[in-house]
Amino acid sequence: MNAADNVITTRNLTKRFGGVTAVDGISFGLRENEFFALLGPSGCGKTTLLRLIAGFEQADGGSILLDGEDLTALRPNRRPINLMFQSYALFPHMTVEGNVAYGLEMERLPKAEIAARTAEVLAKVQLGDLARRKPQQLSGGQRQRVALARALVKRPRVLLLDEPLGALDKKLREEMQLELKRLQHEVGITFVVVTHDQEEALVMADRIAVLDAGRIAQIGTPRDLYEEPASRFVAAFIGAMNFFEGETTAQGLAVAGHGLLTAALPSGVAPGQPASLAVRPERLSMAAARPADGANAVAGRVVDIAYHGTDLSLHVAVAGVERRVLARLPSNRARDAGWQAGQEVWCCWAPEDSRILVA
Ligand SMILES: Nc1ncnc2c1ncn2[C@@H]1O[C@H](COP(=O)(O)OP(=O)(O)OP(=O)(O)O)[C@@H](O)[C@H]1O
């Protein structure tokens, strides 16, 4: 894709702190009106990448383009980009309205315009009724919305959000994930959200970049990353995954003690290479006898059963597999089958539900 088609393009962006390369040659494009998530383990460079785009850090190499124009020389306050901090950084002595209007007052816009834009954005985040309150008279979720309103009122081209829901409890977080997504679509501004919570990224984002040690491990839609992870790192990071180790054959993976597990070989992968076969817990089914229908199957023994309400997880010890194999079964089906700890079982799955990964 051409850089001019993207709102933001980074090219080989690099940032070092002493001996640590926090951002290591990152190139990607953010599209118009996209909800983009940066996801990865602690220390992988998410915040640094966000701060480079905002202009709070200077890159050691590479460039950042906005609508195809180089941004490098523009100071943070000259960039049509806003960064919303995790702490929200609201002014405690000002009302909600005052906090939101502040940025526009700094720009010396006409009073009537400030009032109209402030009222409009407060209505959008559903805080119109609380406009006269002070931040300490608000709940955590409401404070979060004030911070959001304050960023949106300036109508940036891109809004960067660093762990925007990090301060909220689990239930509120889940509500706000949908709220944030709704709002992003409504205002039509490109959002870039940093999170270390993979479920949050899956729920909210149009596309996700998974970072690993300052580099992009994979960029794709939530479905791409979940269904077609490009590496073991991505497969293990997004959702739960079972891995079987072995050697590739023309038909799949030969696993010591378990024979051939059938799966399509990725293009460019030859037989005879060490590789992993990855299969999701919810794609497994359990059987008392080896299925005769060509499904993959490995024998094991149920070690633990945990009840989660909608589903059950079965932990199965399989010879030669270091970690317990995890299967998640809908609780009604599992109850009907009556699985119990100590039972010998076959973990079964369709070949097309598994992937072979060499990296
Ligand atoms: N100002 C700094 N000085 C020195 N090292 C830094 C600085 N900022 C970040 N780093 C280092 O750069 C790497 C990336 O940090 P960064 O904060 O971008 O990661 P992150 O993915 O946002 O992590 P977290 O999820 O824990 O916030 C880390 O090794 C970190 O210690």
The ligand as an SDF file (V2000), in Angstrom:
LIG
                    3D

 31 33  0  0  0  0  0  0  0  0999 V2000
   13.2280    6.4240   29.1330 N   0  0  0  0  0  0  0  0  0  0  0  0
   13.7550    5.1990   29.0700 C   0  0  0  0  0  0  0  0  0  0  0  0
   15.0380    4.9850   29.4340 N   0  0  0  0  0  0  0  0  0  0  0  0
   15.5950    3.7490   29.3500 C   0  0  0  0  0  0  0  0  0  0  0  0
   14.9630    2.6590   28.9200 N   0  0  0  0  0  0  0  0  0  0  0  0
   13.6720    2.8010   28.5460 C   0  0  0  0  0  0  0  0  0  0  0  0
   13.0090    4.0670   28.6020 C   0  0  0  0  0  0  0  0  0  0  0  0
   11.7400    3.9000   28.1600 N   0  0  0  0  0  0  0  0  0  0  0  0
   11.6130    2.5860   27.8490 C   0  0  0  0  0  0  0  0  0  0  0  0
   12.7700    1.9190   28.0740 N   0  0  0  0  0  0  0  0  0  0  0  0
   13.0380    0.4850   27.8030 C   0  0  0  0  0  0  0  0  0  0  0  0
   12.6100    0.1920   26.4850 O   0  0  0  0  0  0  0  0  0  0  0  0
   11.9360   -1.0600   26.4170 C   0  0  0  0  0  0  0  0  0  0  0  0
   10.5220   -0.8570   25.8980 C   0  0  0  0  0  0  0  0  0  0  0  0
    9.7550   -0.1450   26.8610 O   0  0  0  0  0  0  0  0  0  0  0  0
    8.2460    0.2680   26.6470 P   0  0  0  0  0  0  0  0  0  0  0  0
    7.7980    1.0570   27.8420 O   0  0  0  0  0  0  0  0  0  0  0  0
    8.0720    0.8700   25.3150 O   0  0  0  0  0  0  0  0  0  0  0  0
    7.5360   -1.1570   26.6670 O   0  0  0  0  0  0  0  0  0  0  0  0
    5.9890   -1.5240   26.7910 P   0  0  0  0  0  0  0  0  0  0  0  0
    5.7710   -2.5870   25.7810 O   0  0  0  0  0  0  0  0  0  0  0  0
    5.1640   -0.3050   26.6920 O   0  0  0  0  0  0  0  0  0  0  0  0
    5.9330   -2.1480   28.2510 O   0  0  0  0  0  0  0  0  0  0  0  0
    4.7450   -2.1310   29.3620 P   0  0  0  0  0  0  0  0  0  0  0  0
    3.6590   -2.9940   28.8020 O   0  0  0  0  0  0  0  0  0  0  0  0
    5.4330   -2.7570   30.5320 O   0  0  0  0  0  0  0  0  0  0  0  0
    4.3720   -0.7110   29.5460 O   0  0  0  0  0  0  0  0  0  0  0  0
   12.0160   -1.6400   27.8130 C   0  0  0  0  0  0  0  0  0  0  0  0
   13.1130   -2.4930   27.8640 O   0  0  0  0  0  0  0  0  0  0  0  0
   12.2130   -0.4230   28.6960 C   0  0  0  0  0  0  0  0  0  0  0  0
   12.8910   -0.7590   29.8700 O   0  0  0  0  0  0  0  0  0  0  0  0
  1  2  1  0
  2  3  1  0
  2  7  2  0
  3  4  2  0
  4  5  1  0
  5  6  2  0
  6  7  1  0
  6 10  1  0
  7  8  1  0
  8  9  2  0
  9 10  1  0
 10 11  1  0
 11 12  1  0
 11 30  1  0
 12 13  1  0
 13 14  1  0
 13 28  1  0
 14 15  1  0
 15 16  1  0
 16 17  2  0
 16 18  1  0
 16 19  1  0
 19 20  1  0
 20 21  2  0
 20 22  1  0
 20 23  1  0
 23 24  1  0
 24 25  2  0
 24 26  1  0
 24 27  1  0
 28 29  1  0
 28 30  1  0
 30 31  1  0
M  END
$$$$
